[in-house]
Amino acid sequence: MHFGLTFMAIAAAGKSHTRWSEEDRARRQRMDRHQRLSWAEPDQLEPEERAILDEIDEQLKSETPRTSQRRCPECQRPLVLIEVASLQIESCPHCRGIWFDPGELTELAGLSGELPEPDKTTRPARHRCPDCQEQMTEYALFHPLNLLVDRCSQGHGVYLEDRELERVFEIR
């Protein structure tokens, strides 16, 4: 009996360590990616764009955020509602990704057409749509600069990971 309990404890500890290691590896990969997507210098963005990014950041730091019914495609935590530039968008306070309903990204970024355009290069994304739970499609946006954004194939919206909205402002 004693050996059985010891074996179970060792097995449980191994599973816990494996999960922790995988989460830590994923976190390090995200941080490496974020460092490659360096922040733009304040003078590279228009004052309105910098104000939008600052407003999003300020609302994410709120003590009492309004929680959305949707969950983050990246970390599965509840998204919070943010009001910026007369739009209500949803963002994750943990991984800082942003969910845009159809037309919201186009309006916020001041672009002429829906993003991403259908003729861009695609591949399956690693995230699932928070509405339909279907695997999203990853689009190369602004070719040849290849900012990759995730879009629901059912048309529910577009997901931008941390700092990708800033990249949209930089390269559009």
DAGIZI-V308969 format. One record per backbone hydrogen bond with DSSP energy under -1.0 kcal/mol. NH is the residue of the N-H (numbers start at 1). CO is the residue of the C=O. E is the energy in kcal/mol with one decimal. If there is no record, write none. Layout:
BEGIN
{{NH;CO;E} {NH;CO;E}}
END
This chain:
BEGIN
{{5;1;-2.0} {6;2;-2.0} {7;3;-2.5} {8;4;-2.2} {9;5;-2.4} {10;6;-2.5} {11;7;-2.6} {12;8;-2.5} {13;9;-2.3} {14;10;-2.2} {15;11;-2.1} {16;12;-2.3} {17;13;-2.6} {18;14;-2.5} {19;15;-2.5} {20;16;-2.6} {21;17;-2.8} {22;18;-2.4} {23;19;-2.5} {24;20;-2.6} {25;21;-2.5} {26;22;-2.4} {27;23;-2.4} {28;24;-2.5} {29;25;-2.2} {30;26;-2.2} {31;27;-2.5} {32;28;-2.5} {33;29;-2.3} {34;30;-2.5} {35;31;-2.1} {36;32;-1.7} {37;33;-1.8} {38;36;-1.6} {44;41;-2.2} {50;46;-2.4} {51;47;-2.2} {52;48;-1.9} {53;49;-2.2} {54;50;-2.5} {55;51;-2.4} {56;52;-2.3} {57;53;-2.3} {58;54;-2.7} {59;55;-2.4} {60;56;-2.0} {61;57;-1.1} {62;59;-1.1} {68;79;-3.3} {72;77;-3.5} {76;72;-1.7} {79;70;-2.2} {80;91;-3.2} {81;66;-3.3} {82;89;-3.1} {84;87;-2.5} {87;84;-1.9} {89;82;-2.7} {90;99;-1.7} {91;80;-2.4} {92;97;-2.4} {96;92;-1.6} {98;160;-3.0} {99;90;-3.3} {100;158;-3.0} {104;101;-2.0} {107;103;-2.1} {108;104;-2.9} {109;105;-2.7} {111;106;-2.3} {120;117;-1.5} {123;138;-1.5} {125;136;-2.7} {129;134;-2.8} {133;129;-1.6} {136;127;-2.5} {137;151;-2.9} {138;123;-3.6} {139;149;-3.2} {140;121;-2.4} {141;147;-3.5} {145;142;-2.2} {147;141;-2.0} {149;139;-2.2} {150;159;-1.9} {151;137;-3.0} {152;157;-2.6} {155;152;-1.5} {158;100;-2.5} {159;150;-3.3} {160;98;-2.7} {164;161;-2.2} {167;163;-1.6} {168;164;-2.2} {169;165;-2.1} {170;166;-2.2} {171;167;-2.4} {172;168;-1.2}}
END
